[in-house]
Amino acid sequence: MSFYAMRTTGDIQARYSDGDSLRGTITSVSLDFLINLAYAIWSLIVVLGISWQMFIVAVVMEELMYLAQKYYQKRIENQMK
């Protein structure tokens, strides 16, 4: 028996709507990520052009922020359990 023959019109429309919502969410998140990544890369290029010492400080600070975020994320996840 066909997929469509076993389901009502409302079920099919709801499934299509859910898929469309998921596609929209993935598209917007992907676009935001790419825009933020391009902005971060451009910012580092500008800082490097101004001063290589400032570039080193910016990269080190970014890595420290990343490590702190990972550390606290694990602590928060452990507390949520």
Secondary structure as GFF3:
##gff-version 3
##sequence-region A 1 81
A	DSSP	alpha_helix	9	50	.	.	.	ID=ss1
A	DSSP	alpha_helix	52	80	.	.	.	ID=ss2
###
